[in-house]
Amino acid sequence: MTDGFWTWDYFAQCTSRLKEVEKLLTNEQIQYLNEYYTMNRMPSVNEVLLICNQWNLKGIGWLVDIEDWFFGRRMAETEIQERRRLTRILPA
């Protein structure tokens, strides 16, 4: 457990969900999302819907999957930052 708001189990769940979504996507789609993420870490629902429409992905399930991808990516970054912070604090 971290001494912040999130637990290590929660970070693991988010990372697991991120990987599940990536299994449904092509490499080109994952690359596109990574590039989009560098410009906009928190896209609106409308922006995610535009991505789904651009890829011809229909249904609420895809919208949720892509939103989960962005959230999972943010949580992965947060986990890395938290681990770095803890290694600076904890004695060797």
VEXDREN-2710 file (C-alpha; in Angstrom, 1 decimal):
% VEXDREN-2710
k/r/px/py/pz
1/MET/0.0/0.0/0.0
2/THR/1.1/3.5/-0.7
3/ASP/0.9/6.2/1.9
4/GLY/-1.1/8.3/-0.6
5/PHE/-4.6/8.0/-1.8
6/TRP/-4.1/5.0/-4.1
7/THR/-3.1/1.4/-3.2
8/TRP/-0.7/-0.8/-5.1
9/ASP/-3.6/-3.2/-5.8
10/TYR/-5.5/-0.4/-7.4
11/PHE/-2.6/0.5/-9.6
12/ALA/-2.3/-3.2/-10.6
13/GLN/-6.0/-3.3/-11.5
14/CYS/-5.7/-0.2/-13.7
15/THR/-2.6/-1.5/-15.4
16/SER/-4.4/-4.8/-16.0
17/ARG/-7.4/-3.1/-17.5
18/LEU/-5.1/-1.0/-19.7
19/LYS/-3.5/-4.2/-21.1
20/GLU/-7.0/-5.8/-21.7
21/VAL/-8.0/-2.8/-23.8
22/GLU/-4.7/-2.9/-25.7
23/LYS/-5.4/-6.5/-26.6
24/LEU/-8.5/-5.4/-28.5
25/LEU/-6.7/-2.7/-30.5
26/THR/-4.2/-2.8/-33.4
27/ASN/-0.7/-1.6/-33.0
28/GLU/-1.5/1.5/-35.0
29/GLN/-4.5/2.3/-32.8
30/ILE/-2.3/2.0/-29.7
31/GLN/0.3/4.2/-31.2
32/TYR/-2.4/6.8/-32.1
33/LEU/-3.7/6.7/-28.5
34/ASN/-0.1/7.2/-27.1
35/GLU/0.4/10.2/-29.4
36/TYR/-3.0/11.6/-28.5
37/TYR/-2.2/11.1/-24.8
38/THR/1.0/13.2/-25.1
39/MET/-1.2/16.1/-26.3
40/ASN/-4.2/15.5/-24.1
41/ARG/-4.0/13.4/-21.0
42/MET/-7.7/13.8/-20.1
43/PRO/-9.9/13.9/-23.3
44/SER/-13.6/14.7/-22.9
45/VAL/-16.2/12.1/-23.7
46/ASN/-16.9/13.8/-27.0
47/GLU/-13.2/13.5/-27.9
48/VAL/-13.2/9.8/-27.1
49/LEU/-16.4/9.4/-29.1
50/LEU/-14.7/11.1/-32.1
51/ILE/-11.8/8.6/-31.8
52/CYS/-14.3/5.7/-31.7
53/ASN/-16.1/7.1/-34.7
54/GLN/-12.9/7.7/-36.6
55/TRP/-12.0/4.0/-36.1
56/ASN/-15.6/2.9/-36.9
57/LEU/-15.9/1.4/-33.4
58/LYS/-19.6/1.4/-32.5
59/GLY/-21.3/1.0/-29.1
60/ILE/-20.9/2.2/-25.6
61/GLY/-18.5/-0.6/-24.8
62/TRP/-15.8/0.8/-27.0
63/LEU/-16.3/4.3/-25.5
64/VAL/-15.8/2.8/-22.1
65/ASP/-12.8/0.8/-23.3
66/ILE/-11.0/3.9/-24.7
67/GLU/-11.8/5.9/-21.6
68/ASP/-10.4/3.1/-19.5
69/TRP/-7.3/3.2/-21.6
70/PHE/-6.7/6.9/-20.9
71/PHE/-7.4/6.4/-17.2
72/GLY/-5.2/3.4/-17.0
73/ARG/-2.4/5.2/-18.7
74/ARG/-2.7/8.1/-16.2
75/MET/-2.7/5.7/-13.3
76/ALA/0.4/3.9/-14.7
77/GLU/2.2/7.3/-14.7
78/THR/1.0/8.0/-11.2
79/GLU/2.3/4.6/-10.0
80/ILE/5.8/5.3/-11.5
81/GLN/5.9/8.7/-9.9
82/GLU/4.8/7.2/-6.5
83/ARG/7.5/4.5/-6.7
84/ARG/10.1/7.1/-7.5
85/ARG/9.0/9.2/-4.6
86/LEU/9.1/6.3/-2.2
87/THR/12.6/5.2/-3.3
88/ARG/13.9/8.8/-2.6
89/ILE/12.2/8.7/0.9
90/LEU/13.1/5.2/2.0
91/PRO/16.6/4.5/3.3
92/ALA/18.8/2.2/1.3
END
